[in-house]
Amino acid sequence: MPTRLDEVADAVPDLMCAYGLQSYDAVHAATLLTSGVTDMVTRDAGFAVLLPEDATLHTTRRRLGRTRARRRSACGP
């Protein structure tokens, strides 16, 4: 089901401030969080700042260590 920009636009500035995301990443995160989808395939370790209960990240084996480290530092153990 497509998500319209006006459905996620209000959440973007909050995600930018709360997690330090760039605007384009905040749009992706807002879409994920408002759509009811919980799984995201990404090579961008920056999304690891999202809470584990909100987003399950799937990444390459090569980026797994960096993604896990970033999630631990952002979200705690």
KOLGURO-565726 format. One line per 5 residues: for each residue x, z, y of C-alpha. Coordinates in steps of 0.2 Angstrom, whole numbers. Layout:
% KOLGURO-565726
X/Z/Y  ...
END
This chain:
% KOLGURO-565726
0/0/0  8/-5/17  11/8/30  8/4/48  21/9/61
8/18/71  5/29/56  23/35/56  28/33/74  24/51/80
35/59/66  51/49/70  57/59/85  54/75/76  64/69/61
78/63/73  79/80/80  77/90/65  89/80/53  100/71/65
94/54/59  96/38/68  79/30/74  79/17/60  83/30/46
70/41/54  57/27/52  61/25/34  60/44/31  44/45/41
37/31/30  42/40/14  35/57/20  18/50/26  15/38/12
15/51/-2  30/42/-11  43/55/-16  56/44/-23  69/33/-13
82/22/-19  96/21/-6  115/20/-4  114/29/12  120/48/9
112/52/26  95/54/18  102/69/8  97/79/23  78/78/18
72/92/8  73/90/-11  55/94/-13  50/80/0  62/66/-6
70/63/-23  85/51/-20  91/38/-32  109/31/-28  123/23/-36
135/33/-47  149/30/-34  139/38/-20  132/52/-30  145/65/-26
144/62/-7  125/62/-8  124/79/-18  137/87/-6  128/82/9
111/88/2  120/105/-2  127/107/15  110/102/24  98/111/12
107/125/4  111/128/-14
END
